[in-house]
Amino acid sequence: PVPADAVLQRVSAGDLVISLSNVENTLHQGGNRFRIEFRSAQTNDLVDVGTVKLGALMTMPGMTMTATVSVMPAGQPGVYNATGAFNMSGAWQMNLEWDGPSGRGSVVFEGDVR
């Protein structure tokens, strides 16, 4: 059997609850695979949010590092697979944006990369 994803973080935006999860139960330095889900706060049903973009950055004195993150639909509305490469461990700010049938929005995840 395929191991279940562990939720790393959950945030709310209006009627949406957005979760970031992966099998490893952590984000780590180097390449990562993770999943993003959009659900209704009222019904817990998956919600189609259309196009999703995720940017990640780490701010340090005198410089800002960015991570390359790719987000693709996972084959069912409201579920997206993402891959990202984080150059350093530490606190990364991940800016998630969407635009689609349920409107536009954005949230910020504070990602702890080990």
KAQUI-V88698 format. One record per residue. N is the residue number from 0. RES is the residue in one letter. OMEGA is omega in degrees with one decimal (999 if undefined). D_CENTER is the distance of its C-alpha to the mean C-alpha in whole Angstrom. Layout:
# KAQUI-V88698
<<N:RES:OMEGA:D_CENTER> <N:RES:OMEGA:D_CENTER>>
This chain:
# KAQUI-V88698
<<0:P:179.0:24> <1:V:179.4:21> <2:P:179.8:19> <3:A:175.6:17> <4:D:174.6:13> <5:A:179.7:13> <6:V:179.1:11> <7:L:-179.2:9> <8:Q:178.6:9> <9:R:177.5:9> <10:V:178.9:10> <11:S:174.8:12> <12:A:-176.9:13> <13:G:179.5:17> <14:D:-177.7:17> <15:L:168.4:14> <16:V:-175.0:12> <17:I:179.8:8> <18:S:176.8:7> <19:L:-176.4:5> <20:S:170.5:8> <21:N:-176.6:10> <22:V:-175.9:14> <23:E:-177.8:15> <24:N:177.0:13> <25:T:167.2:12> <26:L:-176.8:11> <27:H:177.3:14> <28:Q:-177.1:16> <29:G:-175.8:16> <30:G:179.9:14> <31:N:171.2:11> <32:R:178.0:10> <33:F:-173.9:7> <34:R:176.8:7> <35:I:178.7:5> <36:E:175.4:8> <37:F:-179.8:10> <38:R:174.9:13> <39:S:177.3:16> <40:A:-177.9:17> <41:Q:-171.4:21> <42:T:-174.8:21> <43:N:176.4:18> <44:D:174.7:18> <45:L:-178.2:15> <46:V:176.9:15> <47:D:-179.7:15> <48:V:176.3:13> <49:G:-176.3:14> <50:T:-178.4:13> <51:V:175.7:9> <52:K:178.5:9> <53:L:175.3:7> <54:G:-179.9:9> <55:A:177.4:10> <56:L:176.8:13> <57:M:-178.5:15> <58:T:177.0:19> <59:M:179.4:22> <60:P:176.1:25> <61:G:-179.3:26> <62:M:175.3:23> <63:T:176.4:20> <64:M:175.7:18> <65:T:177.1:15> <66:A:175.7:13> <67:T:-178.7:13> <68:V:178.4:9> <69:S:-179.7:10> <70:V:-179.8:9> <71:M:174.5:11> <72:P:-176.2:12> <73:A:176.8:13> <74:G:172.6:16> <75:Q:-176.4:16> <76:P:177.1:15> <77:G:-179.2:12> <78:V:-177.2:10> <79:Y:173.6:9> <80:N:-178.9:9> <81:A:172.2:7> <82:T:179.7:10> <83:G:178.1:10> <84:A:179.7:13> <85:F:-174.3:13> <86:N:-176.5:17> <87:M:171.4:18> <88:S:-179.7:17> <89:G:-176.8:17> <90:A:178.2:14> <91:W:174.2:12> <92:Q:-179.4:11> <93:M:-178.5:7> <94:N:-177.0:8> <95:L:179.2:7> <96:E:176.0:10> <97:W:-179.8:11> <98:D:-177.7:15> <99:G:-174.1:17> <100:P:-178.4:19> <101:S:178.5:18> <102:G:179.8:18> <103:R:176.3:16> <104:G:177.1:14> <105:S:174.8:11> <106:V:177.2:10> <107:V:171.2:9> <108:F:171.5:7> <109:E:-175.5:10> <110:G:176.1:9> <111:D:-179.0:12> <112:V:-177.3:13> <113:R:999:16>>
